[in-house]
Amino acid sequence: MGVKIDINRIARDQFILVDNQPYKVVSYEHVKPGKGQAFVRVKAKNMITGNVTEFTFKSSDSIELADFEQRFMNYSYTDGTYYYFLDTNTYETFAVPAEAMEHEAQFLKEGMQVVVFLDRGNPIGIELPKHEIYEVIETEPGFKGDTATNTLKPAKIETGAVVQVPLFINVGDKIKVDTEKGTYIERVNK
């Protein structure tokens, strides 16, 4: 049995157990209505199915923290059903179900080091680095002087994901991307 905490101490990115299912907290909100008892609204991602669910707890409730093992591993390949990761310490390969990685999969690069979450030895999800550098492989050409406005255009990066970038970004440019939000941060000269 995991550690129980007061619901008012919940935080983003914590792992919790609800109905014996592991969840990662995406967001939370403390609500104090004019009448009635205060409550906490929690949005959490099911680490097994990948679904995001909203829960409501009374402010007097407590919640159990999930007890996951976290290991750094390198991404190897996918067969469409699973994504395979190599533990560089033990040389074990772990398969994470594709449905548990809908968002993360679009930013995975071969050899990328990620955190793999293990629940009783079974991989149930991953966490990407917060920021990663990608090469732009497809976008409309930029023009000199296109730096004055905040206008964005779509750009396909090496993993196949599409990110909105400023007009001055060209094919072959390296860009830093926030992998959590899927947004452009800056151009990188490497």
N, C-alpha and C positions, 0 to 999 in steps of 0.2 A: 504494500500500500504506500502510495506517495505522500508527500507533505501537503497538508491542507493550509491554505491561507485565507484571510478575510477577503471577500470579493472586492472591497474598496482598495486593496493593494495590488489589484491586477494591473498588468502592464503589457504594452505592445510587444510582440515577438515572444511572449511567454508560451509555454506548452502546458495545456490543461487537459484533464480527462472529464468528459461529459458523457454519461451513459456508457462508461467503459470504452469510449472511443477517444483516440488522441487528436487534439486540435491545436493549432497555432493561432494565437490571438492576432488578428489583423488590425482591429480598432476597438475602442471601447468608449463609452460615454456615461458619465454619472448624471442622472436626471433627478431633479428635485421639483416635483409638481407642486402647485399651490396647495392642493388638498391631497391627502394620502401620503403613503410612505415613499421615501426615495428608493430608486432602483438603479441598477447598472445594466446598460444594453451593450452586449458584446458581440462583435462579428468575428468569427473564427473559421479557419480553413481546416477541414477534416484531413488529416495527414495520410489517411488510407485512400479515400475516394477523391480527394481534391476539391470537393464541394465546399462552398462558403455558406455558413449558416449563421443566423442571428439568434442569440439567446438573451433572455431577460432574467436577471437575478434580483432578489430583494437585497437591500443594502446590508441586511443582517446575515445573509448567507455566507457560507465559506465554500471554497472550491479546491479540488485536488489538483496539484501540479503533476503533469506527466513526467515520468522518469525515463528519459531517452539517453542513449549513448550517442555521442557525437564524434565522428571521425573524419579527419581530412582524407580525401581520396581524389584520384585523378579520373576524369571522364575518358572512357575508351571508345565506345561505339554504341549504336542502337540497332535493334533488329525490327523496330516498329512497335513491338509490344512491350519491350523492356529497354531501359538505358543501363549500360554496364559501366561500373566504376571499379578502379583498382586501388586497393589499400597498399600504399607503397612501403609500409612497414612489414606487413605479413604476406604480401603478394596474393591475397585473396581477392576474388572478383565478386562483386555484389550486384544484383539486378534490381533496379527500382522500377515499379510498374509505370508505364507511360501516363496513365490517368492521374497519377499523383504528381505529375510534373508538367501540366499543360502550359503554364506561363514560363517556367524555368527552361523548358526544352528549347524554346526559340533563341535563347542566348548562350547555349552550351557550345563550347569549342573543344575540339579534340585536345586532350592533355590538360584542360583547365582543372585547377584544384578547387574543389567544392567541399562543403560540409555535408556528410551523409548522416541522416538520423536513423538510428537503429532502435527498434522497439523489440525487446527480448531477442536480439540477434537478427531480426528481420528488417531489411531496409524499407522505410516507409516514405521517404522524401529527402529533398536536398535543399541546401541554401547556397545560392550563388554568391560570389564576391559582390560587394555593394556597387562597385564601379569596375568596368572592364573596357579594354581598348579593342576596337574592331575596325576592319578595313571596309570602306564603302565599295561595293562591287557594281552598283547600278543606281544612277540618278540622272536627272536633267543636268546639262552643263551649267556651271556658274559663270557669271560675268564680272568683270572688273567693276568695282563700285557697288556691288550688291551687299555691302555691309551696313548700310545706313538704316535699313528697315528691320522690323522683327518678323518679316514674312518667312514662312517655312515651306519646305517641299519634302516629299517622301524620298527616302534613300534606303536601298536594300543593302544590308551588311552581309558579311561573309557567312553567317549562320542561316541566312534566309529571312531573318526578321526585317521588318520595315520600321524605320525610325524617322520622325520628323526632324529635319535639319535646316539650318540657315541656307540661304541661296548661294553663298560662296563656297559651299562644300562640293567637291568634285569626286569622280570615280578615282579610286586609288588613295584618297585621303584616309588618314587614321583618325577615328573619333572616339572619345570617351563617352560611354553610355551608362546611365543609372539602370542597372538590371532589374531592380525592383519595380520601378515605374515605367521602364521601357522608353526613357526620354534621353535626348541628346544633352550632354553637359558642355563639351568643348572639343575643338580640333586639337590633335596631338601631333607634334612634329617629331617623328621617330625615324 
